[in-house]
């Protein structure tokens, strides 16, 4: 990052993408004004996920939808290993999210970081990055061909309609796409939000019986007169 003004510009861009990708309820959850709501297709990418081949930082070949998304709760961000600005901060913050989710990560919640520079971020490069940041199992770093990465990036909503702006790779970092494929529930959260807020956004898309019971308990605790 060249200077504070550059960093501030990127943060403002992330905020614009947040407003475009989140529903009204999620915006209020992060304390942002819900002045506009994006079309449903922008907030619900699940039915359009490409099933292209990618590679994990562990060296495995995977099909994006079938192996990584189908039937799962996922949290996905874009990054690149040599980023000196927001990416290391994002990774460290998401590590705190992983710690709070504990054993659920890799069991029924899955975290993915997809490189936006696949020509440079090889499997080995991403493996070194994951090791450097002490990433635990259940969180995969992904690379692949440029065409496959772009298909996934566009399907997830990490793009700008202006081709010139879209080429600026820092425009696509800083947000986490969160989804529950089974129920086709999708949201977004700022990658630098408090870890507790990101965890809450992930749990918000969870429709498992245990999650529903936890949500009901929270309602009753907040208002004993409530019924669920």
SVG drawing of the C-alpha trace seen along z (x, -y; Angstrom):
<svg xmlns="http://www.w3.org/2000/svg" viewBox="-45 -10 51 44">
<polyline fill="none" stroke="black" stroke-width="0.4" points="0.0,0.0 1.5,-3.3 0.0,-5.6 -2.9,-6.1 -5.0,-7.7 -4.7,-4.6 -5.7,-2.4 -8.7,-4.6 -9.8,-4.5 -9.8,-0.7 -11.8,-0.6 -14.4,-2.9 -14.6,-0.6 -15.1,2.4 -17.9,0.5 -19.6,-0.1 -19.4,3.6 -20.8,4.5 -23.8,2.3 -24.3,3.9 -24.0,7.4 -25.9,7.4 -29.5,7.4 -31.1,4.8 -31.0,7.0 -27.3,7.8 -26.5,4.1 -28.1,3.2 -26.2,6.0 -22.9,4.3 -24.1,0.8 -24.4,-0.4 -27.3,-2.3 -29.6,-0.2 -30.3,-2.9 -30.3,-0.5 -30.7,3.2 -29.0,5.1 -30.9,7.3 -31.5,10.8 -29.2,12.3 -26.3,10.3 -26.8,11.6 -27.6,15.2 -24.9,16.8 -25.5,20.4 -27.5,21.5 -24.9,20.2 -21.7,21.7 -19.3,23.0 -17.9,26.5 -14.5,25.7 -11.2,27.4 -9.1,25.6 -6.1,26.8 -5.8,26.5 -2.7,25.4 -2.3,29.1 -2.0,30.1 -5.4,31.7 -7.4,31.1 -11.0,30.2 -14.2,29.2 -15.3,25.9 -19.0,26.6 -19.1,30.4 -16.2,30.6 -16.2,27.3 -19.7,25.8 -22.4,28.4 -24.3,29.0 -22.0,26.9 -21.8,23.6 -18.9,21.7 -17.0,18.4 -14.9,17.3 -12.6,14.4 -10.2,13.3 -6.6,12.6 -3.0,12.9 0.0,14.1 2.3,11.1 -0.3,8.5 1.3,6.0 -1.9,4.1 -5.1,5.5 -4.6,9.2 -2.3,10.1 -4.7,8.2 -7.6,10.1 -5.9,13.5 -5.0,12.7 -8.6,11.6 -10.1,14.7 -7.7,16.8 -9.6,15.4 -12.8,16.4 -11.5,19.9 -10.5,20.1 -14.0,19.0 -15.7,21.6 -13.4,24.2 -14.1,27.8 -17.0,26.8 -14.4,25.6 -13.8,28.5 -16.8,30.4 -19.8,28.4 -18.4,24.9 -15.7,24.5 -13.3,21.5 -11.8,20.8 -9.3,18.1 -9.0,17.9 -6.0,16.2 -6.7,13.4 -3.2,13.8 -3.1,17.5 -0.2,16.9 2.0,16.2 0.3,18.0 1.2,21.6 0.2,24.5 3.6,24.2 3.3,20.5 -0.1,20.8 1.2,23.6 4.0,21.4 1.5,18.6 -0.9,20.9 2.0,22.3 3.4,18.8 0.0,17.8 -0.6,21.0 -3.8,21.8 -5.6,24.9 -7.4,27.7 -10.7,26.8 -9.5,23.7 -8.2,24.1 -6.2,21.7 -7.1,22.2 -5.5,21.5 -6.1,22.5 -6.1,21.2 -6.9,17.6 -10.1,18.4 -11.4,20.7 -10.5,18.3 -12.4,15.5 -15.5,17.7 -15.5,18.4 -14.8,14.7 -17.7,13.4 -20.1,16.0 -19.3,15.0 -19.8,11.3 -16.1,10.2 -16.0,8.0 -16.7,4.6 -18.9,4.0 -16.3,1.5 -13.6,3.6 -10.9,1.0 -11.8,1.0 -12.2,4.8 -8.5,5.1 -7.4,3.5 -7.0,6.6 -7.2,4.7 -10.8,4.0 -11.8,7.6 -10.2,8.1 -11.6,7.2 -14.9,8.9 -16.1,12.4 -18.8,14.2 -20.8,16.3 -23.3,18.9 -25.4,22.0 -25.7,24.0 -28.5,26.3 -30.9,23.4 -29.3,21.0 -28.8,18.4 -26.0,15.9 -24.6,12.9 -21.4,10.8 -19.3,9.4 -16.2,7.2 -13.1,9.3 -11.9,6.7 -15.0,6.7 -14.8,7.9 -14.4,11.7 -17.6,12.0 -19.5,10.2 -18.2,12.4 -19.0,15.5 -22.5,14.2 -22.9,13.6 -21.8,17.2 -24.2,18.6 -27.0,16.4 -27.1,18.6 -27.0,21.8 -30.4,23.5 -29.4,26.7 -31.7,27.7 -29.0,26.8 -28.6,23.3 -32.3,22.7 -32.4,23.8 -29.6,21.4 -31.3,18.5 -34.6,19.3 -32.8,19.3 -31.3,15.9 -34.7,14.5 -36.2,15.8 -33.2,14.4 -33.7,11.0 -37.4,11.0 -39.1,13.5 -42.5,12.7 -41.3,13.9 -42.4,17.3 -40.6,19.4"/>
</svg>
